[in-house]
Amino acid sequence: MSRTILTEPLTTTAFARYGDVLEAAGAPDRIINQGKCARYHDRARVDVAGARVGISIFHAELRALPYRLEMIERHPEGSQAFAPMSADPFLVIVSDGPDATPRAFLTDGAQAINLHRGTWHGVLTPLSGNGLFAVVDRIGETPNLEEHWFEQPWRVERGAS
């Protein structure tokens, strides 16, 4: 039996229960730097327990659609933000839990995400470009990773744009 998920566009409203969409949309909150820079202020909440916040660089292998989703993971001790270092779309898979049907979002190449603490999600899945991401997350001594492997994988296919 095949289980299929169709991608959907990443929007602030559709993604709200899983995290924050980081994008320069709408009117800026402030104009700074001698009137030459629009600031879209405080677009995500970094949430960590018993540790510090760090910024790392991830270099992920490029993937393609259709995509075979075999596993989801979560980080119960901290949020996790992914900001692509190129203007290329990437796939964001999230779920309400291991027994729920996952959702698959496609970024538009100018969006980053911040996953809420404890959100079940797929692995970093760049679809084109260089696969480089700046990642803001919890750096600590205690474990912060839980994985769930599906007995039957999901197939992620491109949906309506």
N, C-alpha and C positions, 0 to 999 in steps of 0.2 A: 504494500500500500504506500503510495506516494503522498507526502505531506508537502504542500506548497504554500509559500508566502509571497505575496506580490509587494514590490517596493512602492512607497508613496513619497511624495515630496516632504522634505523636512520643514515643518512650520512650528512657530512658537507654541501655538495652541495645541497641535497634535502631540507635541513632545513634552508638554508641561509636566505630566505626572512622572516622567523619567529623568528630567534634567532641564537645563537651560540651553537655548539656541543663542550662540554668540554671533551677532552680525550687525553691520552698520545699516540698520533699517529705521525708517521714520526720521523724525527731526532729531538732531543731536541734542544732548543735554547741555553742552557748553561749547563755546568756541574759545580756543586757547591759542597759545604760541603766536601772539601778535595778530590774531584773526586768521591765521593760516591753517588751523587744524580743528576739525570737528571731533569732539570727545563724546562717545557713547558710553556713559558712565555706569559703572557697577552693574554689569550685565549678568553676573553669575556669583553665587555664594560658594566660596571654598569652605568645605566643612570637613575637619579632621578631628579625630579623638586621640589624645595622648601621644602626640607626635608633632612634627613640624611640617610645613608646606615646602615642597621642592619643585623645581622646574627641570625636567629631563628632556632629552631628544630621543624619539623612537624612529627607527628606520624599518618600516614594515614592508614585507614582500607584497608586490602587486597581486591582486586577485581579479576575477572576472565573474560576470553573471552569465548563466546561472551559477549560483554559489551554493555549496553544500555546507549547511550549518549543522555541525556535530556536537557543539558544546557552547554553553554560556557560562559566564562567571559573574561574580560580584565582589565588591570591596566594602565589607561592613564597617570599616573604621574610617572611611574617607571618601569624599567626592573625587572625581577624576575628570579633568578637562583635556580635550584634544583639539589643538589648533594646527591645521595643515600649514606647512611651510611652502606651499605652492598653491596656485589657484585651480586645484583639481578636485572634482567630487570624490566623496568616499561614502561607503555604506555604513550605516549605523543600525545595529540590530539590538532591540531591547525587549524585555519581557516582564510581566507581572510576577513571574516565578517559573520554576522548572516544569510545572504542569500546565501552564498557560500557553496559548498560542503566541509566539513572538511576533513583533512588528518590525518591519524593515523600512528604514528611511534612507533616501538619497539626498545628500547635501548638494548645493548648487555650485560649489567651488569657491564661494565667498562666505561660507559659514563654518563655525567651529561649534563644539558642543561641550557641555559640562554635565556629566552624569551625577545625579544625586547619590549620596552615600547609600549603599545597599542595593542599588538598582542592578538587576540581572541584565547582562548585555553580552553581545558577541565580541569577538576579538577585533582588533584594529584591522580594517579592511579597505585599504586604498584601491581604487579601481583604475587609476591612471596617474601619471606624474612620477615623482621621485619617491613617494612613500615616506617623506620626512614630516614629522609632527613634533611640535612643542607640547609637552604634557605637564600639567600642573596637578600634583597629587600628594598624598600623604607619604612621608618618609619617616619610618619608625622601626623599632626593634621587634615589635610583635607582628604576628601574621595578619595579613589583610587581604586574603584571597580565598574564595570558595569557588569551586568549579562543579558544574553539572553536565555530564555527558548523556546525550539522548540515546535511548535504546534504538530509536528509529530517527535518522537525521531528517532535517527539513531541507527543502529545495527552495532557494530564494531566486525569484525571477523578476525581471523588470516589469513594473506595472505602469499605470498611466502617469504621465508627467504632470 
